[in-house]
Amino acid sequence: MTAVVSQRPKPSGFRISKKVLPYVLSLPALLVCIGILIPFLTSVVYSFQRYRLSQPWARQFNWGDNYISFFTDPKFWNTLKVSLLYAGTTVVLELLLGLAIALLLQKRSTLNNFISIMLLMPLMTAPALAALMWKLMTNPGFGVLSYLASLIGLQDFRWASSPSTALFTVVLVDIWVYTPFIMILLLAGLRSLPTQPFEAAALDGVPRSFVFFRITLPMLTPYILTATLFRLLDSIQQFDIIYAMTQGGPGDTLTVFQVEAYLNFFQSTNVGRSAALMIILWAITYFLSNIFIKNWLRLRERARGQA
Amino acid sequence: MEHTSLLERILRGVALTLVVIFFMFPILWIFMMSFQTNETILRIPPQLIFEPTLANYTALITGKLMTAAGTLDIAFMRNLWNSVFLSVTSVAVSLLLGVPAAYAFARHKFRGSEDIAFTLLSFKFAPALLVLLPLTLYFQKLGLANTYFGLIWVYQLICLPLILWIVRGYFEDIPADIEYAYRIGGHSWFATFRKIALPLAGPGIAAAGLLAFIFAWNNFVFALVLASADKQPVTVGALAFITSSGIQYGQISAAIVLSITPTLALALYAQRYLVEGLSLGAVKG
């Protein structure tokens, strides 16, 4: 027996005990991230301080004052309202549009596959650059969309520079960039559904609206939930598109959470208020991401099971 | 689907055409604008037929713009180089840190492994500015403000969770028995990792790297907050264009085209893996 063992080549290199190995492997990644956890804790501290970069001498703890003042601060309520409105509108419209496009492309054919790949291009465009593209197209002087708007009777349609249409314009850009995300996830979901229920329904001559609402939608629900929550988490934190398009303007029409925090920090140098805003946004995303992760894990296990 | 009526087929065709127009038109239009002079761009109604010119691209690539008022310097190539350097280095660092960690999470269910993996995942969903704003103050004290090192470190927030969770899925797909068999042959865990696990997960690692590159390239807010002009990538640099005087719309369009071409090309190349990557491994394409 011993002879057999000694014939094996000896494991080369230094030995690490089996217990320690996983920690050693994941340690570098962790260390990098710990460096990032520290500023997170700093944000919590800042949010309980009166802290303005322009008046460093007046820096002191004011405990909950930053948060309490939000209750009577119309600017804060505006931020909350615009953020929720933006996130709600973009996610609902993108979901409806994405689902419709996925259904249109459901059948595997060369043309459908080609179109679905082409539609990925907006998603792969940097959102800040996408906003810049739409800014050029909606320029009042030469923008092709301004021209097209004037053709259908909307003379002097001012897109992002008018308070009444600014939200519409940034939502449009968001839809342009992110609808393909929902589309591609739902398309993958649709194509992975088992075929038997559909064949059975076709044999029985079940009406197609019934098939859609009673078979397709329920089976697609985990995909819809994951895609929706993914987008919701992203959309409530939207910064790139709005900042690149209008910098939160005109006025405070589009001061969503991250834009407002950015402006508070760099323009009014009110670090305390900016940090408190970010903590509130973090609380919202934390709540959403907990729901999200449950759904996401379920889908992930299913995907791994199929492999 | 074989029983669809003619009317329905027409409606589907019309709907698909509208969808393709909506999503493709902006890219096409900016592409066309990039080959036009200011004179043709400003013409109303907008022209579909024009004499294409490469002048915008020449101005960007040489960095010199001849105007009536004199020669203007454009630093766009610098931005483009910054984008390439920041994205490539960040992804390389992420792969170096993330692939061993992903292997550990996939193969060894050690104490706290799920918690750590989820903590890393949660970075992807936390508001960027929550971390970035205090970080600007720290970076100024540490001398990391406006350095490539500092930026690459922060870019790990984008790349690392992505690589960790996608690659972890690929490692989990490899049957553990293959690795056991190799280890029984007397090979060390490292040899097993290098000779068996890495090659088998290779395509997944490559795809995760490409996706991380796309996300790093497309990032805007990190560099906006932490970098000044000489370290800025294209996303921030191109935006500064629109406010700088003397630059023409054709050049902005050409800059956009040059900035989005790399990610679009990579996306087409890696499209097979996009679904899995975008959903962090939850949906297989």
Boltz contact constraints between the chains, C-beta under 6 A:
constraints:
  - contact:
      token1: [A, 8]
      token2: [B, 186]
      max_distance: 6.0
  - contact:
      token1: [A, 9]
      token2: [B, 186]
      max_distance: 6.0
  - contact:
      token1: [A, 11]
      token2: [B, 188]
      max_distance: 6.0
  - contact:
      token1: [A, 12]
      token2: [B, 188]
      max_distance: 6.0
  - contact:
      token1: [A, 13]
      token2: [B, 188]
      max_distance: 6.0
  - contact:
      token1: [A, 22]
      token2: [B, 104]
      max_distance: 6.0
  - contact:
      token1: [A, 22]
      token2: [B, 108]
      max_distance: 6.0
  - contact:
      token1: [A, 22]
      token2: [B, 110]
      max_distance: 6.0
  - contact:
      token1: [A, 25]
      token2: [B, 100]
      max_distance: 6.0
  - contact:
      token1: [A, 25]
      token2: [B, 101]
      max_distance: 6.0
  - contact:
      token1: [A, 25]
      token2: [B, 104]
      max_distance: 6.0
  - contact:
      token1: [A, 26]
      token2: [B, 101]
      max_distance: 6.0
  - contact:
      token1: [A, 26]
      token2: [B, 104]
      max_distance: 6.0
  - contact:
      token1: [A, 28]
      token2: [B, 97]
      max_distance: 6.0
  - contact:
      token1: [A, 29]
      token2: [B, 97]
      max_distance: 6.0
  - contact:
      token1: [A, 29]
      token2: [B, 98]
      max_distance: 6.0
  - contact:
      token1: [A, 29]
      token2: [B, 101]
      max_distance: 6.0
  - contact:
      token1: [A, 32]
      token2: [B, 156]
      max_distance: 6.0
  - contact:
      token1: [A, 36]
      token2: [B, 131]
      max_distance: 6.0
  - contact:
      token1: [A, 39]
      token2: [B, 131]
      max_distance: 6.0
  - contact:
      token1: [A, 39]
      token2: [B, 134]
      max_distance: 6.0
  - contact:
      token1: [A, 39]
      token2: [B, 135]
      max_distance: 6.0
  - contact:
      token1: [A, 40]
      token2: [B, 131]
      max_distance: 6.0
  - contact:
      token1: [A, 42]
      token2: [B, 134]
      max_distance: 6.0
  - contact:
      token1: [A, 43]
      token2: [B, 130]
      max_distance: 6.0
  - contact:
      token1: [A, 43]
      token2: [B, 134]
      max_distance: 6.0
  - contact:
      token1: [A, 101]
      token2: [B, 19]
      max_distance: 6.0
  - contact:
      token1: [A, 104]
      token2: [B, 16]
      max_distance: 6.0
  - contact:
      token1: [A, 107]
      token2: [B, 1]
      max_distance: 6.0
  - contact:
      token1: [A, 117]
      token2: [B, 271]
      max_distance: 6.0
  - contact:
      token1: [A, 119]
      token2: [B, 23]
      max_distance: 6.0
  - contact:
      token1: [A, 120]
      token2: [B, 267]
      max_distance: 6.0
  - contact:
      token1: [A, 121]
      token2: [B, 27]
      max_distance: 6.0
  - contact:
      token1: [A, 121]
      token2: [B, 264]
      max_distance: 6.0
  - contact:
      token1: [A, 122]
      token2: [B, 23]
      max_distance: 6.0
  - contact:
      token1: [A, 124]
      token2: [B, 263]
      max_distance: 6.0
  - contact:
      token1: [A, 124]
      token2: [B, 264]
      max_distance: 6.0
  - contact:
      token1: [A, 124]
      token2: [B, 267]
      max_distance: 6.0
  - contact:
      token1: [A, 125]
      token2: [B, 260]
      max_distance: 6.0
  - contact:
      token1: [A, 126]
      token2: [B, 218]
      max_distance: 6.0
  - contact:
      token1: [A, 126]
      token2: [B, 235]
      max_distance: 6.0
  - contact:
      token1: [A, 128]
      token2: [B, 220]
      max_distance: 6.0
  - contact:
      token1: [A, 128]
      token2: [B, 235]
      max_distance: 6.0
  - contact:
      token1: [A, 129]
      token2: [B, 256]
      max_distance: 6.0
  - contact:
      token1: [A, 129]
      token2: [B, 259]
      max_distance: 6.0
  - contact:
      token1: [A, 129]
      token2: [B, 260]
      max_distance: 6.0
  - contact:
      token1: [A, 132]
      token2: [B, 238]
      max_distance: 6.0
  - contact:
      token1: [A, 133]
      token2: [B, 26]
      max_distance: 6.0
  - contact:
      token1: [A, 133]
      token2: [B, 30]
      max_distance: 6.0
  - contact:
      token1: [A, 133]
      token2: [B, 256]
      max_distance: 6.0
  - contact:
      token1: [A, 142]
      token2: [B, 41]
      max_distance: 6.0
  - contact:
      token1: [A, 142]
      token2: [B, 42]
      max_distance: 6.0
  - contact:
      token1: [A, 144]
      token2: [B, 29]
      max_distance: 6.0
  - contact:
      token1: [A, 144]
      token2: [B, 46]
      max_distance: 6.0
  - contact:
      token1: [A, 147]
      token2: [B, 45]
      max_distance: 6.0
  - contact:
      token1: [A, 147]
      token2: [B, 46]
      max_distance: 6.0
  - contact:
      token1: [A, 184]
      token2: [B, 275]
      max_distance: 6.0
  - contact:
      token1: [A, 185]
      token2: [B, 279]
      max_distance: 6.0
  - contact:
      token1: [A, 185]
      token2: [B, 283]
      max_distance: 6.0
  - contact:
      token1: [A, 188]
      token2: [B, 275]
      max_distance: 6.0
  - contact:
      token1: [A, 188]
      token2: [B, 283]
      max_distance: 6.0
  - contact:
      token1: [A, 188]
      token2: [B, 285]
      max_distance: 6.0
  - contact:
      token1: [A, 226]
      token2: [B, 282]
      max_distance: 6.0
  - contact:
      token1: [A, 233]
      token2: [B, 125]
      max_distance: 6.0
  - contact:
      token1: [A, 237]
      token2: [B, 127]
      max_distance: 6.0
  - contact:
      token1: [A, 239]
      token2: [B, 221]
      max_distance: 6.0
  - contact:
      token1: [A, 240]
      token2: [B, 220]
      max_distance: 6.0
  - contact:
      token1: [A, 244]
      token2: [B, 239]
      max_distance: 6.0
  - contact:
      token1: [A, 258]
      token2: [B, 127]
      max_distance: 6.0
  - contact:
      token1: [A, 258]
      token2: [B, 129]
      max_distance: 6.0
  - contact:
      token1: [A, 261]
      token2: [B, 129]
      max_distance: 6.0
  - contact:
      token1: [A, 265]
      token2: [B, 133]
      max_distance: 6.0
  - contact:
      token1: [A, 278]
      token2: [B, 127]
      max_distance: 6.0
  - contact:
      token1: [A, 278]
      token2: [B, 129]
      max_distance: 6.0
  - contact:
      token1: [A, 278]
      token2: [B, 130]
      max_distance: 6.0
  - contact:
      token1: [A, 281]
      token2: [B, 127]
      max_distance: 6.0
  - contact:
      token1: [A, 282]
      token2: [B, 126]
      max_distance: 6.0
  - contact:
      token1: [A, 282]
      token2: [B, 127]
      max_distance: 6.0
  - contact:
      token1: [A, 282]
      token2: [B, 130]
      max_distance: 6.0
  - contact:
      token1: [A, 285]
      token2: [B, 125]
      max_distance: 6.0
  - contact:
      token1: [A, 289]
      token2: [B, 125]
      max_distance: 6.0
  - contact:
      token1: [A, 296]
      token2: [B, 282]
      max_distance: 6.0
  - contact:
      token1: [A, 299]
      token2: [B, 282]
      max_distance: 6.0
  - contact:
      token1: [A, 300]
      token2: [B, 281]
      max_distance: 6.0
  - contact:
      token1: [A, 300]
      token2: [B, 282]
      max_distance: 6.0
  - contact:
      token1: [A, 303]
      token2: [B, 284]
      max_distance: 6.0
  - contact:
      token1: [A, 304]
      token2: [B, 172]
      max_distance: 6.0
  - contact:
      token1: [A, 307]
      token2: [B, 173]
      max_distance: 6.0
